[in-house]
Structures are given as C-alpha cells and as structure tokens.
Amino acid sequence: MHTPAEIGLTAPNDDFQAKRSPDERYRTTPLKGLWSHTKGGFYHDGRFAMLLDVVNHYNNNLPGGPLGLSDAEKNDLVEYMKSL
C-alpha cells in the first residue's frame, strides 16, 4: 500500500482514488496482474495508455528524484514487464 506521494501523485486532487479507501492509500497491482489493465489503461485510474507512459511517470516523479533511466533502459524495462 502506498500513499499518493510515494507513487508521484502530487498535483491537487490527483489523490482522489486514494481518498476513497479507508487508509487513503493505493494498492499497487502485482506485476503478475499487469495485463488485466491493458484494455482500460494502466495505473489505478487508467491514466496511462501504454507501459512506457507508466515507466516515464516513475522515472520522472518519484519523491527521491528522477531515476535517470535512459531511453534504452526504459524500453528494456517495458519489454521485461511484457515478458511476465
């Protein structure tokens, strides 16, 4: 379970889904269940159409600072997730 800030959601009202849960946190989908989100979009509210969009979000928005992944590393990560 993660707070909105832990997953890079810091814009006003971006935590609307978390506010609906008893502990105001998000449950991260296990990688095993990744493909259940391909139709409606990735992330808790479907805001990302492609896996690369999710990777870019985490690469740029984690509280500890940008991950600094290169384009090749991001593509490798997407391909890895697709193989699960």
N, C-alpha and C positions, 0 to 999 in steps of 0.2 A: 504494500500500500504506500502511495506516495502523495505528498502534498502537491498542490499546483506548482509552487516554486521549484520543487525538486525536479519537475519534468519540463521546466522552462516556460510555464504559463504565467506571465507576469502582467499582461495587459488587463486593464479594468474589465470586469465581467467575463474574463476568459475562464474563470473557475466555476462557471455556472453548473456544470455537471457534478463537480465535487461537492458543491453546496447541497446537492440533493441527497447525498449519502450521510448516514449517521455520524461518521467520523470526519467528514469533509475531505476525503482522500480519494485518489484514483487507484483502481486495481489495474495493474499493467497486465495486458494479455500475454500469457506464456508464448514463447516462440512456437511451440507445438500447435497453438491455435491461430497462428498468424493468418492462414489462408481463409479463415472464416470471415475476414474483413475485406476481401478483395472486391466484393460487389458494392458495398456501401461506403467504401473508403476506409482508410486506416486511421488509427487514433480513436480515442473514446467517442468522438462525435463525427467521425468520418471526414474531418477537415483536410486530410492528405490523400490525394488520389493515387499516388504511387509510393512505393517503398523509398525511393530516392528522396522524396519530399520529407519523409519521416527522418531519414538519416541526416538530411540538411538541417532540419529543425534541431535535432540533438547536437549536431556538430556546431551550431551557432548559438544555442540558447541555454546551455546548462549553466547553473549558478557558479560553478568553479571556473568558468570561462570557456572560450571556444576549444573544441577538441583539436582543431588544426588538421583534420584529415584532408589529404589531397583528393583530387577527383578520382584518381585510380583506386585509392583506398576506399572511398565511398562506394564506388562501383563494385569493388571486391566484396564489401560488406553486404550490399544488396544481393549479389549473386550467392553469397553464403546463405543468407536468410531464405532465398528461393530454393535452396537445396534441402532445407529441413523438412 
